[in-house]
């Protein structure tokens, strides 16, 4: 039984691959989407426990995806951790205002990402 499921949404292949590898190493069931449209398709297919969502992407950016998720009642329980190179406070406030649960700026510490994903998993007690 997997420890939980994670959807990694990032258009940068190296970041998506490293996050996918990192999450699988932790025993999570992982899927990857490379843009906002693909992310929403993946959510329609099967809802993960946690979504790692990049902000700057083609088609639909992370803010738009976050807003769409929060406007969809069936997805209300999804935990969203936004990832972005935009570390300015105004960007973080916007992400959190749109319903993100947490915000991680790039470059990020892998240990920090793992700790935050574990924190938002259902039944997490660590």
N, C-alpha and C positions, 0 to 999 in steps of 0.2 A: 504494500500500500504506500503510495507516494505521500510525502509530507504536506502536499498542497500543490496547487497549480499556479503558474505564472505565465502571463502573456507579456513578452518583451516587444515594445513598439519603438523602433529606431530605424531611420533610413541610412545610417552609416553602418556599412557591413561589418567593419571591424568591431564596433561597439556592440552591435546586435549579437555577433558571434561570441564575443567575450562574456557578455551577460548571460547568453544561453548556456555556455559552458559552465560558468560560475553557478548558476541556479541548478543545473543538472547535477553538479558536484555535491550540492546540498541536499539532493534527493527529491527536488521538485519536478513535477511534470511541467515541461516548458514548451511553449509555442512562440513563434516569432512572426511579427508583421512588419513590413518595411515602410508603410505609410498609413495615414489616418483612415483611408477607405478600407484597406486590408484589415486594420485593427477592428473596425466596426463589423466587418464580415466575420472575423474570428470570434467576436463576442456573440454574434447571432448563432454561430455554429455551436459553441460551447463556452460557457462563462467560466473564466478562471477565478481564483480567489484574490489574486493581486495582479494589477497591471503596472508595469514599468513603462511610462509614457514619455517619449521625447517631445519637446515643444516644437522645434523647427523641423518640419517635414513637408514633403510635397503633397499635393491634393488637399488634405485637411490637416491643419496643424494640431498640436497637442491640446491647445486651449479649446478648439472646436470639438475635438473628440471628447474631451472631459465634459464639456457642456452638454453634448449629445447623450453621453452616458448618464449624467445626472438628471436629464429630462426623460429618461426611459425607466418607468417603474420597475420592470423586470430586472434591471441591472442595479437597483438601488444598493445592494449589499456589496458591490464590487469596490475593493480598496484600490485607490489610484495613487501611485507615487510618481510624480513628474520628474523627469531628468532633463536638465538643460545646461547649456553653456552660458545662458543668460542668468547671471547670479544677482542681478540688481534686485533690490527690495521690491520695486514696483512689479517686476515679473512674478516674483514669489507671491505677492499679495493677489495678483490677478489669478494665478493658478489656484490658490487656496480659496479665493472668492468664488471661483467657478466650481468648486467642490472637490479639489484634490485633497487627499488625506495627508500628503507629505510632499516634500520638495527636496531634491538632491541636485547640487550643481556639479557640472563636469569641469575639470577631471575629478572623479570621485574615488573614494577608497572602497575597494571591493569588500572589505570587512564591514564598512558602514552600510553598503547596499544590502548585504546579506542580513545584517542585524535588523535593518528596517523592514525588509520583506518578511522575515520571521515574526517580527512584532505585529504585523498586520494579518498574519495567517489566522484563520478561525481556530479557536481553542489554544492560541499561543499563550504559553505561561512563562516563557523565558524573557 
